[in-house]
Amino acid sequence: MDISEIRRANLQTLMNDRFGGTKARIADELGKSPSYIARCLSLTIAPENRKKIGEDFARHIETVLGLDRYSMDVPLKKSGDRAVVAKAKALDLVASPRSQSALAKIVAAAESGRLTEEDMVLLERIAAKIAGSTPAASGNSNSRLRDRLKINDSGTEQ
């Protein structure tokens, strides 16, 4: 998949996820005409006649939609990741300030489509370890670590 195909697919994903699949809505947000967006997205137009999303327009999309720079150049995740984002945001309500900071970084990465398969495997392993842990005895090193984290968290400003 070349860069123009990645950008086209990303524009399609953004239009579907953020603008209900409506060309007119994303066009208005980006300051373009719906026909311009249609030409960028069309798969039925001969490739040589398609409007390619160039460097300037890709950076414009990122700026206007609040995406990380160059995120239009790598495949974005589809809307199926929204459930993961919603759960992470819900956890944020009950988490300590330190945990909130970590969760915010994970949410931002998920929202911008930057979580790789390797990242997901690592997060799943961490979650499984946390979920599988049992309350430790008071002398256990896990208990001491947990106590130290509580002390560090309570000293952190929100």
FIFIMI-790018 format. One line per 8 residues: their letters; for each residue x, y, z of N, C-alpha, C, O. Coordinates in steps of 0.05 Angstrom, whole numbers, plus 5000, padded with zeros to 4 digits. Atoms other than C-alpha are relative to their C-alpha. Layout:
<pts>
A) X:Y:Z:X:Y:Z:X:Y:Z:X:Y:Z  ...
</pts>
This chain:
<pts>
MDISEIRR) 5017:4977:5000:5000:5000:5000:5018:5025:5000:5034:5028:5018  4983:4976:5002:5032:5066:4978:4988:5022:5017:4965:5020:5027  5008:4978:4982:5026:5132:5015:4974:5012:4992:4958:5020:5009  5025:4988:5009:4969:5158:4972:4976:4982:5008:4955:4992:5015  5021:5018:4992:4928:5095:4987:4996:5001:5030:4973:5000:5040  5002:4998:4971:4943:5101:5062:4985:5025:5007:4967:5024:5024  5013:4974:4994:4922:5174:5063:4970:4999:4992:4953:5009:5007  5028:5002:5009:4858:5158:5023:4985:4983:5020:4963:4991:5028
ANLQTLMN) 5014:5018:4981:4840:5101:5071:4997:5014:5027:4976:5011:5040  5002:4985:4975:4855:5146:5131:4978:5021:4999:4963:5025:5018  5021:4980:5003:4811:5201:5104:4972:4987:5001:4954:4998:5013  5025:5015:5000:4755:5150:5093:4993:4992:5029:4970:4995:5038  5004:5008:4972:4764:5124:5165:4992:5024:5017:4973:5023:5033  5007:4976:4985:4763:5195:5193:4972:5009:4994:4957:5017:5012  5027:4991:5008:4701:5213:5153:4979:4982:5013:4958:4992:5023  5019:5019:4989:4665:5150:5177:4998:5003:5030:4976:5004:5041
DRFGGTKA) 5000:4999:4971:4686:5155:5250:4992:5026:5012:4978:5027:5033  5005:4974:4988:4681:5229:5262:4977:5016:4988:4967:5034:5000  5019:4984:5014:4632:5254:5211:4977:4984:4989:4963:4992:4970  5022:5017:5008:4582:5198:5204:5000:4992:4971:4978:4986:4960  4998:5008:5028:4607:5180:5135:4991:5021:4980:4987:5014:4956  5011:4979:5018:4584:5247:5106:5022:5017:4989:5037:5030:5004  4980:4984:5013:4629:5279:5055:4997:5030:5005:5016:5044:5009  5005:4971:4996:4596:5347:5064:5009:5010:5027:5020:5032:5029
RIADELGK) 4992:4991:4973:4610:5349:5139:5031:5001:5002:5041:5021:5013  4971:4999:4998:4684:5331:5133:5011:5022:4982:5031:5035:4988  4991:4979:5018:4691:5377:5073:4998:5028:5013:5016:5044:5011  5004:4974:4986:4662:5435:5113:5022:5005:5021:5033:5026:5024  4980:4998:4979:4709:5421:5171:5028:5006:4988:5043:5021:5000  4974:4997:5012:4769:5418:5124:5002:5024:4982:5024:5030:4971  5000:4977:5018:4749:5479:5083:5002:4993:4971:5014:5007:4955  5000:5010:5028:4741:5439:5019:4972:4995:4991:4953:4995:5007
SPSYIARC) 5026:5007:5010:4683:5423:4974:4995:4970:5002:5014:4955:5002  5006:5029:4999:4647:5357:4980:5010:4985:4975:5018:4962:4977  4990:5013:5024:4666:5342:4907:5030:4995:5002:5040:4975:4991  4971:5003:4997:4740:5352:4925:5005:4975:5017:5021:4958:5010  4997:5023:4982:4733:5301:4982:4992:4975:4985:5005:4954:4988  5009:5023:5015:4694:5254:4936:5022:4991:4980:5027:4967:4977  4979:5007:5019:4751:5257:4885:5024:4987:5015:5038:4969:5005  4978:5012:4984:4802:5242:4940:4993:4971:5009:5011:4954:5010
LSLTIAPE) 5008:5026:4989:4762:5182:4965:4992:4979:4979:4991:4955:4984  5011:5017:5020:4736:5153:4900:5018:4977:4992:5042:4981:4987  4985:5023:5011:4757:5083:4880:4990:4993:4972:5001:4976:4959  5011:5006:5027:4714:5084:4817:5013:5017:4978:5012:5010:4955  4986:4983:5020:4753:5140:4783:5026:4986:4993:5039:4974:5011  4975:5012:5009:4812:5116:4743:5023:5012:5018:5022:5036:5023  4979:4991:4981:4875:5121:4788:5014:5026:4990:5021:5043:5006  4986:4976:5010:4907:5173:4742:4983:5025:5002:4994:5047:5001
NRKKIGED) 5018:4977:4998:4846:5218:4750:4991:5006:5029:4979:5026:5034  5007:4996:4972:4838:5211:4825:5016:5024:5011:5038:5029:5003  4987:4979:4986:4855:5270:4870:5017:4987:5022:5006:4975:5040  4982:5011:4980:4916:5249:4910:5001:5019:5024:5001:5043:5020  4997:4984:4976:4922:5273:4981:5030:5004:5003:5045:4987:5011  4972:4993:4999:4989:5308:4978:5009:5007:5028:4994:5007:5048  4988:4993:4975:5036:5329:5033:4986:5023:5014:4980:5021:5038  5013:4976:4988:5004:5397:5045:4972:4994:5010:4965:5002:5033
FARHIETV) 5027:5006:4991:4933:5371:5048:5000:4980:5023:4984:4982:5041  4997:5019:4978:4954:5313:5093:5006:5014:5027:4994:5009:5047  4993:4985:4976:4986:5361:5143:4976:5018:5008:4972:5022:5032  5024:4983:4995:4924:5407:5137:4979:4983:5015:4967:4992:5035  5020:5018:4987:4878:5348:5155:5008:4995:5029:4992:4997:5047  4990:5006:4973:4922:5331:5216:4996:5024:5018:4987:5021:5041  5002:4976:4984:4922:5403:5240:4971:5006:5007:4964:5011:5030  5029:4993:4996:4847:5416:5231:4986:4979:5018:4970:4987:5035
LGLDRYSM) 5014:5021:4985:4826:5349:5261:5015:4993:5026:5006:4974:5040  4986:5005:4975:4876:5351:5318:5015:4974:5002:5018:4962:5023  4984:5025:5001:4917:5291:5296:5029:5006:5004:5038:5028:4999  4971:4997:4999:4990:5280:5309:5011:5004:4972:5001:4993:4953  4987:4995:5026:5036:5304:5254:5009:4973:4988:5020:4956:5002  4993:5023:5016:5047:5251:5201:4982:4976:5005:4987:4954:4995  5018:5023:4995:4990:5207:5227:4984:4993:4975:4974:4970:4974  5014:5007:5025:4957:5211:5158:5018:4981:4983:5008:4970:4964
DVPLKKSG) 4981:5016:5016:5019:5174:5132:5002:4971:5009:5016:4955:4996  5000:5027:4990:5008:5111:5173:4971:4991:5003:4954:5007:5010  5027:5009:4998:4946:5067:5174:4988:5006:5027:4999:4999:5048  5015:4995:4975:4895:5091:5226:4984:4975:5007:4977:4960:4989  5017:5021:4991:4856:5042:5267:4971:5007:4993:4964:5030:4991  5028:4997:5006:4783:5032:5251:4984:5006:5025:4995:5005:5047  5017:4992:4977:4725:5052:5296:4996:4978:5021:4986:4984:5042  5003:5021:4981:4726:4984:5330:5016:5005:5025:5010:4993:5046
DRAVVAKA) 4984:4994:4977:4778:5012:5377:4986:5020:5019:4996:5025:5041  5014:4981:4983:4727:5062:5405:4991:4987:5026:4990:5001:5046  5009:5013:4975:4702:5011:5456:5024:4999:5019:5020:5003:5043  4976:5001:4984:4773:5004:5482:5005:5028:5012:5011:5031:5036  4997:4973:4991:4778:5080:5487:4979:5007:5021:4986:5019:5042  5021:4994:4980:4711:5085:5524:5006:4987:5026:5001:4999:5047  4993:5014:4975:4733:5033:5575:5023:5013:5014:5023:5016:5039  4977:4987:4988:4799:5068:5586:4991:5026:5013:5001:5033:5035
KALDLVAS) 5010:4975:4989:4762:5134:5597:4984:4995:5026:4986:5010:5045  5015:5007:4976:4716:5100:5648:5019:4993:5023:5014:5001:5046  4980:5007:4980:4776:5072:5685:5013:5026:5011:5020:5027:5035  4987:4974:4993:4804:5143:5687:4985:5012:5024:4997:5027:5040  5016:4988:4979:4747:5162:5734:5007:4989:5028:5002:5002:5048  4994:5012:4974:4770:5114:5789:5029:4996:5005:5037:4985:5026  4971:5005:4998:4845:5114:5778:5014:5022:5016:5003:5045:5019  4984:4981:4986:4898:5149:5819:5012:5020:4979:5012:5014:4955
PRSQSALA) 4988:4981:5020:4932:5211:5788:5022:4988:4983:5024:4994:4959  4979:5013:5016:4992:5170:5767:4989:4981:4979:4998:4981:4956  5013:5018:5019:4948:5117:5736:4985:5016:4978:4985:5008:4955  5014:4983:5020:4907:5172:5702:5018:5010:4979:5011:5010:4955  4980:4991:5019:4969:5198:5669:5007:4978:4980:5008:4983:4956  4994:5022:5017:4986:5130:5642:4977:4993:4981:4980:4988:4958  5024:5006:5016:4915:5117:5619:4995:5022:4978:4987:5015:4956  5004:4979:5019:4912:5185:5585:5018:4996:4975:5010:5001:4953
KIVAAAES) 4981:5005:5022:4973:5167:5543:4990:4976:4983:4993:4977:4959  5010:5023:5015:4942:5100:5524:4976:5008:4984:4973:5001:4960  5024:4991:5014:4876:5133:5506:5008:5017:4975:4997:5013:4953  4992:4983:5022:4911:5185:5463:5012:4983:4977:5007:4989:4954  4989:5017:5020:4950:5131:5427:4979:4984:4985:4980:4981:4961  5022:5015:5012:4887:5090:5415:4983:5018:4982:4976:5010:4960  5017:4981:5015:4847:5151:5391:5014:5008:4974:5000:5012:4953  4986:4992:5025:4901:5169:5340:5009:4976:4984:5023:4979:4963
GRLTEEDM) 4994:5024:5016:4910:5097:5317:5029:4992:5002:5039:4978:4984  4971:5006:4998:4982:5091:5342:5006:4974:5015:5029:4966:5016  4995:5025:4985:4973:5027:5383:5005:4978:4979:4988:4972:4962  4993:5022:5018:5008:4971:5346:4991:4973:5012:4982:4972:5035  5007:5026:4990:4994:4897:5353:5019:4993:5023:5010:4981:5043  4981:5005:4978:5057:4892:5396:4992:5015:5025:4994:5005:5047  5010:4984:4977:5029:4948:5441:4977:4986:5013:4975:4984:5038  5024:5013:4989:4963:4911:5448:5007:4975:5015:4996:4969:5036
VLLERIAA) 4991:5024:4987:4998:4846:5466:5012:5007:5028:5006:4994:5048  4988:4991:4974:5038:4883:5520:4979:5009:5019:4979:5002:5043  5022:4990:4983:4976:4918:5547:4983:4976:5011:4975:4976:5034  5015:5024:4991:4939:4851:5549:5015:4985:5021:5003:4975:5040  4984:5014:4980:4996:4819:5587:5000:5015:5027:4997:5003:5048  5001:4984:4976:4997:4876:5637:4973:4997:5013:4971:4993:5038  5027:5002:4990:4921:4873:5645:4996:4972:5013:4984:4970:5034  5003:5027:4989:4923:4797:5655:5015:4997:5026:5006:4984:5044
KIAGSTPA) 4984:5001:4975:4978:4804:5707:4985:5014:5023:4984:5003:5045  5014:4985:4979:4939:4856:5745:4974:4986:5008:4968:4983:5032  5025:5014:4995:4873:4818:5739:5004:4974:5015:4988:4966:5031  4994:5026:4987:4905:4753:5761:5013:5002:5027:5017:4982:5040  4986:4998:4975:4940:4781:5821:4981:4998:5023:4958:5007:5022  5016:5004:4976:4914:4763:5889:5011:5019:5021:5035:5026:5020  4990:4983:4978:4919:4806:5952:5025:4987:5012:5025:4964:5020  4975:5010:4990:4989:4799:5977:5001:5001:5031:4988:5018:5043
ASGNSNSR) 4995:5000:4971:5011:4783:6048:5015:5026:5006:5029:5037:4989  4989:4974:4993:5035:4844:6086:5030:5001:4996:5041:5023:4991  4971:5000:5004:5108:4823:6081:5009:4996:4971:5033:4998:4965  4994:5006:5029:5104:4809:6006:5011:5025:4987:5002:5048:4993  4989:4977:5014:5145:4854:5960:4979:5015:4983:4981:5039:4980  5021:4987:5015:5083:4867:5918:4984:5019:5018:4977:5041:5009  5014:4983:4981:5049:4895:5979:5016:5025:5006:5005:5047:5007  4983:4977:4994:5108:4940:5995:5000:5019:4976:4999:5043:4980
LRDRLKIN) 5001:4983:5024:5109:4965:5923:4974:5015:4998:4973:5038:4991  5026:4987:5002:5035:4978:5924:4998:5023:5021:4987:5044:5014  5000:4979:4980:5043:5018:5989:5017:5024:4991:5008:5047:4995  4983:4978:5010:5100:5059:5958:4985:5015:4978:4987:5040:4977  5015:4986:5022:5057:5074:5897:4978:5017:5011:4973:5039:5001  5021:4984:4987:5000:5098:5942:5012:5025:5011:5000:5047:5009  4987:4977:4989:5048:5144:5977:5008:5020:4978:5003:5044:4980  4992:4983:5023:5075:5171:5910:4975:5013:4987:4976:5036:4980
DSGTEQ) 5024:4989:5013:5005:5179:5882:4987:5021:5017:4977:5041:5007  5013:4981:4983:4979:5216:5943:5016:5026:5000:5004:5047:5007  4984:4976:5000:5036:5266:5937:5000:5014:4973:5012:5035:4970  5001:4989:5027:5021:5280:5863:4976:5019:4998:4954:5012:5006  5022:4981:5004:4981:5342:5847:4984:4993:4976:4994:4981:4956  5018:5006:5023:4921:5335:5800:4999:5024:4982:4985:5022:4962
</pts>
